[in-house]
Amino acid sequence: MSQHEYRDMLPGHADFTLPKPAAPVRVNGRRPIPEVPPMKAEPPPEPAVQEHPVDVWDQRVAAGLAFLRRRLAGTYEVDDFGFDRELNDAVFHPLLRVLYHDWFRTEVFGIEHVPGDGGALIVGNHSGTLALDALMLSVAIRDKHPAERHLRLLGADLVFRVPFVSELARKSGATVACNPDAERLMSNGQLVGVFPEGFKGIGKRFADRYKLQRFGRGGFVSAALRTGTPIVPVAIVGAEEIYPILTDIKPLARLLGVPYFPVTPTFPWLGPLGLVPLPSKWLIQFCPPIPTAHLTEHADDPMVVYNLADQVRETIQATLLETLEKRPDPFGL
């Protein structure tokens, strides 16, 4: 079909003429490469602002200097019992955590039984020649409890008669094991830790390990009853092996005015090195709390006090035996 015939077939377009294709322009007999319009260049992205990483050591040094400045200026707080919260968090507990985590490899069970607020009496078994179990218990509650609570320990009179040790005990939150102090602390919503076995517990021989000694007259129970605070039994496994007592030199103990003079596999044979505790595996098991609010009017009833103290003792003894089964090797991982 010719161009004219195709034009006649288009109605209303009599003057329509198909454009002739333009002949390609050749240069030196070659068809030129078509020019590609240049792409619009995108502006380069702005470089991200590099934040300087925080120097952790700078922060630690600054915090340490600020701590020393407060100590030297005396601008820190202590409560009526001498408890220095800042000193505990900055010095005492970091040092104790080395023993707690790396040396004793402590595991904690049942921490949910410790109240999140308000007063409570934590009652544990006592052992180990030196009262390291009380210190490890305070670290366990501070580190494992969601509320990071402090434990206020009740200590024997001897602790507060020794120079320097007495001051450290007060700063750490300990106070004399007497009912007025315990009741006052619990009434103020504090956790109070007590070890009713006393020196009979920490000074017993290795052959009697994990056998609870007598709990005394149950003064801790009457303090809990008067304040209506719950009693939380706790079983501590591991302290019996750190300084195994083979015998007790009683004449030397009386001469020095101490409850006992222990002889262990390392002390006094190795001198100061004998004071390094053996790296036993520790397990701490908290038991369900025993309520006392319904028995406040019976705080002076000897039978109620005795029966409740016996219940706490039996609970701890049974829990010790159960927890020992979880730790077949005293020095294992």
C-alpha positions as CSV (number, residue, x, y, z in Angstrom):
1,M,0.0,0.0,0.0
2,S,1.3,3.4,-1.0
3,Q,1.5,6.4,1.2
4,H,-1.3,8.1,-0.7
5,E,-3.6,5.2,-0.5
6,Y,-3.0,4.9,3.3
7,R,-3.7,8.6,3.6
8,D,-7.0,8.3,1.8
9,M,-8.2,5.6,4.2
10,L,-7.9,8.0,7.2
11,P,-11.2,10.0,7.4
12,G,-10.8,13.7,8.2
13,H,-7.1,13.6,7.6
14,A,-6.8,14.5,4.0
15,D,-3.6,16.5,4.6
16,F,-2.0,13.8,6.8
17,T,1.4,12.9,5.6
18,L,3.6,10.4,7.3
19,P,6.9,11.9,8.2
20,K,10.0,10.6,6.5
21,P,12.5,9.0,8.7
22,A,15.5,11.1,9.1
23,A,18.6,9.6,7.6
24,P,21.2,8.8,10.2
25,V,24.2,11.1,10.1
26,R,27.4,9.3,9.5
27,V,30.8,10.4,10.5
28,N,33.6,8.9,8.5
29,G,31.2,6.3,7.3
30,R,30.2,5.3,10.8
31,R,27.0,5.7,12.7
32,P,27.6,7.8,15.7
33,I,26.9,6.5,19.2
34,P,23.8,8.2,20.5
35,E,24.4,10.5,23.3
36,V,23.1,9.5,26.7
37,P,21.8,12.4,28.7
38,P,23.9,12.8,31.8
39,M,22.4,11.5,35.0
40,K,21.7,13.9,37.6
41,A,24.3,13.3,40.3
42,E,22.9,12.7,43.8
43,P,24.6,14.7,46.5
44,P,26.9,12.5,48.6
45,P,25.3,11.4,52.0
46,E,26.4,13.5,54.9
47,P,28.8,11.6,57.0
48,A,27.3,10.3,60.2
49,V,28.3,12.1,63.3
50,Q,30.7,9.8,65.2
51,E,30.0,9.9,68.8
52,H,33.1,9.5,70.9
53,P,32.8,6.3,72.9
54,V,32.5,6.8,76.6
55,D,35.7,5.9,78.4
56,V,34.7,3.5,81.1
57,W,37.9,4.0,83.0
58,D,37.4,7.8,83.0
59,Q,34.0,7.3,84.5
60,R,35.4,4.9,87.2
61,V,38.2,7.3,88.1
62,A,35.8,10.2,88.3
63,A,33.4,8.2,90.5
64,G,36.3,7.1,92.7
65,L,37.6,10.6,93.1
66,A,34.1,11.8,93.9
67,F,33.7,9.0,96.5
68,L,37.0,10.0,98.2
69,R,36.1,13.6,98.2
70,R,32.8,12.8,100.0
71,R,34.6,10.6,102.5
72,L,37.2,13.2,103.3
73,A,34.6,16.0,103.6
74,G,32.3,13.8,105.7
75,T,29.4,14.4,103.3
76,Y,27.9,10.9,103.5
77,E,25.0,9.5,105.4
78,V,24.8,6.8,108.1
79,D,21.7,5.7,110.0
80,D,21.1,5.5,113.7
81,F,22.9,2.1,113.8
82,G,26.0,3.3,111.9
83,F,25.1,1.7,108.6
84,D,27.0,3.3,105.7
85,R,25.1,2.4,102.5
86,E,27.5,4.1,100.2
87,L,30.6,2.3,101.7
88,N,28.9,-1.0,101.4
89,D,28.0,-0.6,97.7
90,A,31.3,1.0,96.8
91,V,33.8,-1.1,98.8
92,F,32.5,-3.9,101.0
93,H,30.3,-5.7,98.5
94,P,32.6,-5.5,95.5
95,L,35.3,-7.2,97.6
96,L,33.0,-9.8,98.9
97,R,31.8,-10.6,95.4
98,V,35.2,-12.0,94.5
99,L,34.7,-14.7,97.1
100,Y,31.0,-15.1,96.3
101,H,31.4,-15.5,92.5
102,D,34.9,-16.6,91.7
103,W,36.0,-18.6,94.8
104,F,32.8,-20.2,96.2
105,R,30.9,-20.2,92.9
106,T,27.7,-19.5,94.9
107,E,24.2,-20.5,93.6
108,V,21.0,-19.2,95.1
109,F,17.6,-20.8,95.1
110,G,14.2,-19.5,96.3
111,I,15.1,-15.8,96.4
112,E,11.5,-15.1,95.6
113,H,10.6,-16.1,99.1
114,V,12.4,-13.0,100.5
115,P,9.8,-10.1,100.7
116,G,10.3,-7.3,98.2
117,D,9.5,-4.6,100.8
118,G,8.8,-4.4,104.5
119,G,10.5,-6.1,107.4
120,A,11.4,-9.7,107.6
121,L,13.6,-12.0,109.7
122,I,16.1,-14.2,107.7
123,V,17.1,-17.1,109.9
124,G,20.0,-19.3,108.8
125,N,22.3,-22.1,109.9
126,H,25.8,-21.0,111.1
127,S,29.1,-22.7,110.3
128,G,32.6,-22.2,108.9
129,T,34.9,-21.2,111.8
130,L,34.7,-17.6,110.6
131,A,31.3,-16.0,109.9
132,L,31.7,-15.9,106.1
133,D,28.3,-17.4,105.7
134,A,26.7,-14.3,107.0
135,L,28.6,-12.1,104.6
136,M,27.8,-14.4,101.6
137,L,24.2,-14.3,102.6
138,S,24.1,-10.5,102.5
139,V,25.7,-10.5,99.0
140,A,23.2,-13.1,97.8
141,I,20.2,-10.9,98.8
142,R,21.8,-7.7,97.5
143,D,22.7,-9.2,94.1
144,K,19.9,-11.7,93.4
145,H,16.9,-10.0,94.9
146,P,15.0,-7.9,92.4
147,A,14.8,-5.0,94.9
148,E,18.5,-5.3,95.7
149,R,17.8,-5.2,99.4
150,H,20.4,-4.9,102.2
151,L,20.6,-7.4,105.0
152,R,21.1,-6.1,108.5
153,L,23.0,-8.7,110.4
154,L,22.8,-9.3,114.2
155,G,26.2,-10.1,115.7
156,A,27.5,-11.4,119.0
157,D,28.8,-9.0,121.7
158,L,32.4,-10.2,121.0
159,V,32.2,-8.7,117.5
160,F,31.5,-5.3,118.9
161,R,34.3,-5.5,121.5
162,V,37.1,-6.0,119.0
163,P,38.7,-2.7,117.8
164,F,38.4,-2.0,114.1
165,V,36.2,-5.1,113.6
166,S,33.5,-3.3,115.6
167,E,33.7,-0.3,113.4
168,L,33.6,-2.3,110.2
169,A,30.6,-4.3,111.5
170,R,28.7,-1.1,112.2
171,K,29.5,0.4,108.8
172,S,28.3,-2.8,107.1
173,G,24.9,-2.6,108.8
174,A,25.4,-5.1,111.7
175,T,24.2,-4.5,115.2
176,V,24.2,-6.3,118.5
177,A,22.0,-9.4,118.6
178,C,19.3,-8.1,121.0
179,N,15.6,-7.9,120.7
180,P,15.2,-4.1,120.9
181,D,17.6,-3.5,118.0
182,A,16.0,-6.3,115.9
183,E,12.5,-5.1,116.6
184,R,13.4,-1.5,115.7
185,L,15.0,-2.5,112.4
186,M,12.1,-4.8,111.4
187,S,9.6,-2.1,112.4
188,N,11.4,0.2,110.0
189,G,10.9,-2.2,107.1
190,Q,14.4,-3.7,107.2
191,L,15.6,-7.3,106.4
192,V,17.3,-8.6,109.6
193,G,19.6,-11.7,109.5
194,V,20.1,-13.8,112.5
195,F,22.0,-17.1,113.2
196,P,20.5,-18.6,116.3
197,E,23.3,-21.3,116.7
198,G,25.8,-18.5,117.4
199,F,29.4,-19.7,118.3
200,K,28.1,-23.2,118.8
201,G,27.5,-23.4,115.1
202,I,30.6,-21.8,113.6
203,G,32.8,-23.5,116.2
204,K,31.6,-27.1,115.8
205,R,33.9,-29.8,114.5
206,F,33.9,-31.1,110.9
207,A,32.5,-34.4,112.1
208,D,29.3,-32.6,113.1
209,R,28.9,-30.7,109.8
210,Y,25.4,-29.8,108.7
211,K,23.9,-30.9,112.0
212,L,22.2,-27.9,113.6
213,Q,23.1,-27.0,117.1
214,R,20.6,-25.8,119.8
215,F,18.8,-22.5,118.9
216,G,18.9,-21.0,122.4
217,R,15.8,-19.5,124.0
218,G,14.2,-18.4,120.7
219,G,14.6,-14.7,121.3
220,F,14.6,-14.1,117.5
221,V,11.1,-15.6,117.4
222,S,9.6,-13.2,120.0
223,A,11.1,-10.2,118.1
224,A,9.4,-11.3,115.0
225,L,6.1,-11.9,116.8
226,R,6.1,-8.5,118.4
227,T,6.6,-6.8,115.0
228,G,4.4,-9.2,113.1
229,T,7.1,-9.8,110.5
230,P,7.5,-13.1,108.5
231,I,10.3,-15.5,109.3
232,V,12.3,-16.8,106.2
233,P,14.4,-19.9,107.0
234,V,17.5,-20.3,104.8
235,A,19.9,-23.2,104.4
236,I,23.5,-22.5,103.5
237,V,25.6,-25.4,102.1
238,G,29.3,-24.9,101.6
239,A,30.6,-23.0,104.6
240,E,31.3,-26.2,106.6
241,E,34.2,-27.1,104.2
242,I,36.1,-23.8,104.1
243,Y,37.9,-24.3,107.5
244,P,37.3,-27.9,108.6
245,I,37.8,-27.9,112.4
246,L,39.7,-31.0,113.5
247,T,39.9,-30.1,117.1
248,D,39.5,-27.1,119.5
249,I,42.3,-26.1,121.9
250,K,40.1,-24.9,124.8
251,P,42.9,-23.8,127.2
252,L,44.3,-21.5,124.5
253,A,40.9,-20.2,123.7
254,R,40.3,-19.3,127.4
255,L,43.7,-17.6,127.5
256,L,42.9,-15.5,124.5
257,G,39.3,-14.8,125.6
258,V,37.7,-16.3,122.5
259,P,35.0,-19.0,122.3
260,Y,37.2,-21.6,120.6
261,F,40.7,-21.9,119.1
262,P,40.3,-24.1,116.0
263,V,42.8,-26.4,114.5
264,T,42.2,-27.0,110.8
265,P,44.2,-28.8,108.0
266,T,45.8,-25.5,107.2
267,F,45.8,-23.5,110.4
268,P,48.0,-22.8,112.4
269,W,50.4,-25.0,110.4
270,L,50.6,-22.6,107.4
271,G,50.5,-19.4,109.4
272,P,48.6,-16.6,107.7
273,L,48.1,-18.8,104.6
274,G,46.0,-21.0,106.8
275,L,43.4,-18.2,106.9
276,V,42.7,-18.6,103.1
277,P,39.4,-20.5,102.9
278,L,39.2,-23.7,100.9
279,P,37.2,-23.2,97.6
280,S,34.1,-25.2,98.4
281,K,31.0,-25.0,96.3
282,W,28.2,-23.0,98.0
283,L,24.4,-23.4,97.6
284,I,22.0,-21.0,99.4
285,Q,18.3,-22.1,99.6
286,F,15.6,-19.8,100.8
287,C,12.5,-21.4,102.2
288,P,8.9,-20.1,102.1
289,P,8.2,-17.5,104.7
290,I,6.5,-18.4,108.0
291,P,3.8,-15.7,108.8
292,T,3.6,-14.3,112.4
293,A,1.1,-11.5,112.1
294,H,-1.6,-13.7,113.5
295,L,0.5,-14.5,116.6
296,T,1.5,-11.0,117.8
297,E,-0.5,-11.3,121.0
298,H,1.4,-14.5,121.9
299,A,4.9,-12.9,121.8
300,D,5.4,-13.6,125.5
301,D,4.0,-17.1,125.5
302,P,7.0,-19.5,126.0
303,M,5.2,-22.4,124.3
304,V,4.4,-20.5,121.2
305,V,7.9,-19.1,121.0
306,Y,9.4,-22.5,121.5
307,N,7.2,-24.3,119.0
308,L,7.8,-21.7,116.3
309,A,11.6,-21.8,116.9
310,D,11.5,-25.5,116.6
311,Q,9.5,-25.3,113.4
312,V,12.2,-23.0,111.9
313,R,15.0,-25.3,113.1
314,E,13.4,-28.4,111.6
315,T,12.7,-26.5,108.3
316,I,16.4,-25.5,108.0
317,Q,17.7,-29.0,108.9
318,A,15.4,-30.7,106.3
319,T,16.4,-28.1,103.7
320,L,20.1,-28.7,104.4
321,L,19.8,-32.4,103.7
322,E,17.8,-31.7,100.5
323,T,20.3,-29.1,99.3
324,L,23.3,-31.4,100.0
325,E,21.9,-33.8,97.5
326,K,22.2,-31.1,94.8
327,R,25.9,-30.8,95.5
328,P,27.5,-34.3,95.3
329,D,31.0,-32.9,95.1
330,P,31.9,-30.3,97.9
331,F,34.6,-28.8,95.6
332,G,33.1,-29.4,92.2
333,L,31.8,-26.8,89.8
